Amino acid sequence: MNSKSDQELDQFLFRFLENRGAALERYDGGFEALLPEALSDLLEVTEHIRISDGVDSGLNGHPFAGYGSPFLDRILNVACGNVPLVSCRLEVDYLKSQGFDRLIGEQFRFYKFAGRIESTGTMNIHYLLLQCRYVAQSDEQKEGLIGLVLNCETGAYIPGMAEIFSDHKRDFQLLPKQLGHDWRWEKALAHIEVHLEEVLREEILPFRESMRRRFHRDVANLEEYYHSLKAEMEKSLERPGLSEDLIKDRKEKIALLPGELIRKRDDLFQKYSIAVRVVPCAARLIRIPVVKIIYRLSAGKSQKTLSLIYNPVTHSLDPIVCQGCGKNIRNIYFSHHLHVLCSSCNKKSPLIEVTM
């Protein structure tokens, strides 16, 4: 392949097939591939194919793999159908060994429970950095990228952690083969919608405020128009010589104005309402050395043990997650069965006991 774009396409096809288990052999002008049966069925080709830029490209049963070809479209659908996931290790120069009592007191409040540190120890845990593309659609459109980090052990969202990762040295590794669909990072994904809503609310706040200002401006103009129209129509009734039928007809039209105003206002509300679509783009599993703190809480005869994580990237403790709604919490309540709850879920804890 001669041109730069053709060379890039060749490299992409080669890597794609290689990563999905194909046996490949290069020759001058292209390569041959022996595909696994599942992959050949997925791409709708024979198990043995030849990719080349020569005169035999697309002939003798071999697929044509040029731009715009059905074969390339099927490959792109497969390649883009899953969120790319890589794994890396984050090196930390110093790991805190004391002062955790002060951090716990500053970050958390445990209602009706007193606590003490039972033990601490270092360990490696995984965090999931998820990059997402969002599109906020209203009378105008805003789009962009957001990143958020989740603790794979607890599902907690770690505010600000994505922005400070670049300050650390990263040793990238291939994703270990043992990390399958049943791995613990799916625990973090279970609460992703809760955390995405929080991140997006801040991200699109200026856009939302802009749409709100335009809505109120247009509503004010609309109300002024209908107020003036009503006044003009009422004043016209004072003209001499109007027939009873004309007066009746005009009064009926005046009576319809409030309903028309409400409908027009509803149309404006729909016009400036914001619909947001979020699509995950890439994910990264990051292994980080942390300090795990076993914290024992007690209230009378009731006792509860929590595992707290000191995060050397944020230099603070990772948030605690409400077992009812999945949100991060600082003020911690406990149900009768000692589930960790936020204040809202604590008020409806009898329902939570049944469903949890």
C-alpha positions as CSV (number, residue, x, y, z in Angstrom):
1,M,0.0,0.0,0.0
2,N,1.5,3.2,-1.1
3,S,-0.3,6.2,0.4
4,K,-0.1,7.1,4.1
5,S,-3.8,6.5,4.5
6,D,-3.6,3.1,2.9
7,Q,-0.7,2.2,5.2
8,E,-2.7,3.3,8.3
9,L,-5.7,1.2,7.1
10,D,-3.5,-1.8,6.6
11,Q,-2.0,-1.5,10.1
12,F,-5.5,-1.0,11.6
13,L,-6.8,-4.2,9.9
14,F,-3.8,-6.2,10.8
15,R,-4.0,-5.2,14.5
16,F,-7.8,-5.7,14.6
17,L,-7.6,-9.2,13.3
18,E,-4.5,-10.1,15.4
19,N,-6.1,-8.9,18.6
20,R,-9.1,-11.1,17.9
21,G,-7.1,-14.3,17.5
22,A,-6.4,-14.5,13.8
23,A,-3.2,-16.1,12.6
24,L,-1.5,-13.7,10.2
25,E,1.3,-13.8,7.7
26,R,2.5,-10.8,5.8
27,Y,3.7,-10.8,2.2
28,D,4.7,-8.1,-0.3
29,G,1.6,-5.9,-0.8
30,G,-0.6,-7.3,2.0
31,F,-1.2,-10.2,4.4
32,E,-3.2,-13.4,4.7
33,A,-5.3,-14.2,7.7
34,L,-6.7,-17.4,9.2
35,L,-9.7,-16.4,11.3
36,P,-11.4,-18.1,14.2
37,E,-14.8,-19.4,13.2
38,A,-16.7,-17.0,15.5
39,L,-14.8,-14.0,13.9
40,S,-15.4,-15.2,10.4
41,D,-19.1,-15.5,11.1
42,L,-19.2,-12.1,12.7
43,L,-17.4,-10.5,9.7
44,E,-19.4,-12.6,7.1
45,V,-16.2,-13.9,5.4
46,T,-14.5,-17.2,5.0
47,E,-12.0,-18.4,7.6
48,H,-9.1,-17.8,5.2
49,I,-8.9,-14.3,3.7
50,R,-6.3,-12.2,1.9
51,I,-6.0,-8.4,2.3
52,S,-4.0,-6.7,-0.4
53,D,-3.8,-3.5,-2.5
54,G,-3.1,-5.4,-5.7
55,V,-5.3,-6.4,-8.6
56,D,-6.6,-9.4,-6.7
57,S,-8.1,-7.2,-4.0
58,G,-11.7,-8.3,-3.5
59,L,-11.4,-11.2,-6.0
60,N,-11.4,-15.0,-5.7
61,G,-13.6,-14.9,-2.7
62,H,-11.4,-12.5,-0.7
63,P,-13.0,-9.4,0.7
64,F,-12.4,-5.9,-0.5
65,A,-11.2,-4.0,2.5
66,G,-11.0,-0.5,1.1
67,Y,-12.6,2.6,2.6
68,G,-16.4,2.4,2.3
69,S,-16.5,-1.3,1.8
70,P,-19.1,-3.5,3.6
71,F,-16.2,-5.6,5.1
72,L,-14.6,-2.5,6.6
73,D,-17.9,-1.2,7.9
74,R,-18.5,-4.5,9.7
75,I,-15.0,-4.3,11.2
76,L,-15.7,-0.7,12.4
77,N,-19.0,-1.8,13.9
78,V,-17.2,-4.5,15.9
79,A,-14.3,-2.2,16.9
80,C,-16.6,0.6,18.0
81,G,-19.2,-1.6,19.6
82,N,-17.2,-2.0,22.9
83,V,-15.6,0.6,25.1
84,P,-11.8,0.2,24.9
85,L,-10.3,-0.9,28.2
86,V,-6.7,-0.7,29.2
87,S,-4.9,-1.3,32.5
88,C,-2.1,0.6,34.1
89,R,-0.3,0.9,37.4
90,L,0.2,4.2,39.2
91,E,3.5,4.7,41.1
92,V,3.3,6.5,44.4
93,D,6.5,7.9,46.1
94,Y,5.0,8.2,49.6
95,L,2.1,6.5,51.4
96,K,0.7,8.1,54.5
97,S,1.1,6.0,57.7
98,Q,-0.6,8.1,60.4
99,G,-3.0,10.9,61.0
100,F,-6.1,8.9,59.8
101,D,-8.1,9.8,62.9
102,R,-8.0,13.4,62.0
103,L,-9.0,12.7,58.4
104,I,-11.9,10.6,59.5
105,G,-13.2,13.3,61.8
106,E,-12.9,15.9,59.1
107,Q,-14.6,14.0,56.3
108,F,-17.3,11.9,58.0
109,R,-19.9,12.2,60.7
110,F,-21.4,9.0,62.1
111,Y,-24.8,9.6,63.7
112,K,-25.3,7.9,67.1
113,F,-22.1,5.9,66.6
114,A,-18.6,6.3,68.0
115,G,-15.6,4.9,66.2
116,R,-12.0,3.9,66.5
117,I,-9.3,2.6,64.1
118,E,-8.8,-1.1,64.6
119,S,-6.0,-1.7,62.1
120,T,-4.4,-0.3,59.0
121,G,-2.5,-1.9,56.1
122,T,-1.3,-1.2,52.6
123,M,-2.8,-2.9,49.6
124,N,-3.3,-2.5,45.8
125,I,-6.8,-1.7,44.5
126,H,-8.2,-0.7,41.1
127,Y,-9.8,2.5,40.1
128,L,-11.8,2.9,36.9
129,L,-11.3,6.0,34.9
130,L,-14.2,6.3,32.5
131,Q,-14.1,8.9,29.7
132,C,-17.5,9.7,28.2
133,R,-18.8,11.9,25.3
134,Y,-21.9,13.9,26.0
135,V,-24.3,15.8,23.8
136,A,-26.7,18.3,25.4
137,Q,-29.5,19.1,23.0
138,S,-31.8,22.1,23.3
139,D,-32.5,25.1,21.1
140,E,-28.7,24.9,20.7
141,Q,-26.3,22.0,21.2
142,K,-23.3,21.5,23.5
143,E,-21.0,18.6,23.4
144,G,-17.8,17.6,25.1
145,L,-15.9,15.0,27.1
146,I,-16.1,14.2,30.8
147,G,-14.0,11.9,32.9
148,L,-14.8,10.4,36.2
149,V,-13.0,7.9,38.5
150,L,-14.7,5.2,40.5
151,N,-13.3,3.0,43.3
152,C,-13.8,-0.5,42.0
153,E,-13.9,-1.9,45.6
154,T,-16.8,0.3,46.7
155,G,-18.3,2.0,43.6
156,A,-17.5,5.4,45.1
157,Y,-17.1,8.3,42.7
158,I,-13.8,10.2,43.5
159,P,-14.3,13.9,42.6
160,G,-11.4,15.7,41.0
161,M,-9.3,12.5,40.7
162,A,-9.4,12.4,36.9
163,E,-7.9,15.9,36.6
164,I,-4.9,15.1,38.8
165,F,-3.9,11.8,37.3
166,S,-1.6,13.6,34.9
167,D,0.6,14.7,37.8
168,H,1.7,11.1,38.4
169,K,4.0,8.7,36.6
170,R,2.1,5.9,35.0
171,D,3.3,2.5,34.0
172,F,0.9,1.2,31.4
173,Q,0.3,-2.6,31.1
174,L,-1.8,-4.8,29.0
175,L,-5.1,-5.7,30.6
176,P,-4.6,-9.0,32.4
177,K,-6.5,-11.9,30.8
178,Q,-8.1,-12.9,34.1
179,L,-10.1,-9.6,34.2
180,G,-13.3,-10.8,32.6
181,H,-16.9,-9.7,32.8
182,D,-17.3,-10.9,36.4
183,W,-14.5,-8.7,37.6
184,R,-15.1,-6.1,40.4
185,W,-15.0,-3.1,38.2
186,E,-18.5,-3.9,37.2
187,K,-19.5,-3.1,40.8
188,A,-18.4,0.5,40.1
189,L,-20.3,0.6,36.8
190,A,-23.5,-0.4,38.6
191,H,-23.8,3.1,40.1
192,I,-22.4,5.0,37.1
193,E,-25.7,6.7,36.3
194,V,-25.9,8.2,39.7
195,H,-22.4,9.7,39.5
196,L,-22.7,10.7,35.8
197,E,-25.7,12.8,36.8
198,E,-23.7,14.7,39.4
199,V,-20.7,15.3,37.0
200,L,-22.9,16.4,34.1
201,R,-24.9,18.8,36.3
202,E,-21.8,20.8,36.9
203,E,-20.4,20.4,33.4
204,I,-23.4,21.8,31.6
205,L,-24.4,24.3,34.2
206,P,-23.5,27.4,32.0
207,F,-25.4,25.9,29.1
208,R,-28.4,25.2,31.3
209,E,-28.3,28.8,32.7
210,S,-28.1,30.1,29.1
211,M,-31.2,28.2,28.0
212,R,-33.0,29.3,31.2
213,R,-32.3,33.0,30.5
214,R,-33.4,32.6,27.0
215,F,-36.6,30.9,28.1
216,H,-37.5,33.6,30.6
217,R,-36.7,36.3,28.1
218,D,-39.0,34.8,25.4
219,V,-41.7,34.1,28.0
220,A,-41.6,37.7,29.1
221,N,-41.8,38.9,25.5
222,L,-44.7,36.5,24.9
223,E,-46.6,37.6,27.9
224,E,-46.0,41.3,27.0
225,Y,-47.4,40.6,23.5
226,Y,-50.5,38.8,24.7
227,H,-51.1,41.5,27.4
228,S,-50.9,44.2,24.7
229,L,-53.1,42.2,22.3
230,K,-55.7,41.7,25.0
231,A,-55.7,45.4,25.9
232,E,-56.0,46.4,22.2
233,M,-58.9,44.0,21.6
234,E,-60.7,45.2,24.8
235,K,-60.2,48.8,23.7
236,S,-61.7,48.0,20.3
237,L,-64.9,47.1,22.0
238,E,-65.4,50.7,23.0
239,R,-65.7,51.8,19.4
240,P,-69.3,53.0,18.5
241,G,-71.4,51.2,16.0
242,L,-70.2,47.6,16.7
243,S,-72.9,45.0,16.1
244,E,-73.7,42.5,18.9
245,D,-72.4,39.6,16.9
246,L,-69.0,41.3,16.4
247,I,-68.8,42.2,20.1
248,K,-69.7,38.6,21.0
249,D,-67.1,37.2,18.6
250,R,-64.4,39.6,19.9
251,K,-65.1,38.7,23.5
252,E,-64.9,35.0,22.7
253,K,-61.5,35.6,21.1
254,I,-60.4,37.6,24.2
255,A,-61.4,34.7,26.4
256,L,-59.2,32.3,24.3
257,L,-56.1,34.4,24.8
258,P,-55.0,32.9,28.2
259,G,-55.2,29.4,26.8
260,E,-53.2,30.4,23.8
261,L,-50.6,32.0,26.1
262,I,-50.3,28.8,28.1
263,R,-49.8,26.7,24.9
264,K,-47.2,29.1,23.6
265,R,-45.4,29.0,26.9
266,D,-45.4,25.2,26.9
267,D,-44.0,25.3,23.4
268,L,-41.1,27.5,24.6
269,F,-40.5,25.2,27.6
270,Q,-40.2,22.3,25.2
271,K,-37.9,24.3,23.0
272,Y,-35.5,25.2,25.8
273,S,-35.7,21.8,27.6
274,I,-32.4,20.0,27.6
275,A,-32.0,16.4,26.6
276,V,-28.5,14.9,27.4
277,R,-27.1,11.8,25.8
278,V,-23.9,10.2,27.2
279,V,-21.8,7.6,25.4
280,P,-18.8,5.9,27.1
281,C,-15.7,6.3,24.9
282,A,-12.8,4.7,26.8
283,A,-12.1,3.1,30.2
284,R,-8.8,2.6,32.1
285,L,-8.2,0.3,35.1
286,I,-5.6,1.9,37.3
287,R,-4.0,-0.1,40.1
288,I,-2.9,2.1,43.0
289,P,-1.3,1.3,46.3
290,V,-3.6,2.6,49.1
291,V,-4.0,2.3,52.9
292,K,-7.0,0.3,54.0
293,I,-8.3,1.3,57.4
294,I,-10.5,-1.0,59.4
295,Y,-12.8,1.3,61.4
296,R,-15.0,-0.1,64.2
297,L,-18.1,1.8,65.1
298,S,-20.3,1.1,68.2
299,A,-23.5,2.4,69.8
300,G,-24.5,0.4,72.8
301,K,-24.5,-3.3,71.9
302,S,-24.6,-2.5,68.2
303,Q,-21.2,-2.7,66.4
304,K,-20.3,-2.1,62.7
305,T,-17.0,-2.4,60.9
306,L,-16.2,-0.3,57.9
307,S,-13.3,-0.4,55.5
308,L,-12.1,3.0,54.6
309,I,-9.6,3.7,51.9
310,Y,-6.8,6.4,52.1
311,N,-6.2,7.6,48.5
312,P,-2.6,8.9,47.9
313,V,-3.7,10.7,44.8
314,T,-6.3,12.9,46.4
315,H,-4.5,12.8,49.8
316,S,-7.9,12.1,51.5
317,L,-10.2,9.2,52.3
318,D,-12.4,7.9,49.5
319,P,-16.1,8.7,50.0
320,I,-18.4,6.3,51.7
321,V,-21.3,5.1,49.5
322,C,-25.0,4.9,50.6
323,Q,-26.2,1.3,50.3
324,G,-29.7,2.6,49.5
325,C,-29.1,5.1,46.6
326,G,-25.4,4.6,45.7
327,K,-24.5,8.3,46.2
328,N,-21.4,9.5,48.1
329,I,-22.1,10.5,51.6
330,R,-20.4,12.4,54.4
331,N,-23.2,12.2,57.0
332,I,-23.6,8.5,57.7
333,Y,-26.7,7.0,59.3
334,F,-27.3,3.3,60.0
335,S,-30.5,1.3,59.6
336,H,-31.7,-1.3,62.2
337,H,-29.7,-3.9,60.3
338,L,-26.7,-1.5,60.2
339,H,-26.9,-0.7,56.5
340,V,-24.9,2.5,55.7
341,L,-27.4,5.1,54.6
342,C,-27.7,8.8,53.7
343,S,-30.2,11.0,55.5
344,S,-32.9,10.5,52.7
345,C,-32.6,6.8,52.6
346,N,-32.5,6.6,56.4
347,K,-36.0,8.1,56.5
348,K,-37.4,5.3,54.3
349,S,-35.1,2.6,55.7
350,P,-38.1,0.2,56.4
351,L,-38.6,-0.1,52.6
352,I,-34.8,-0.5,52.1
353,E,-34.7,-3.4,54.6
354,V,-37.2,-5.3,52.4
355,T,-35.5,-4.7,49.0
356,M,-31.8,-4.8,50.0
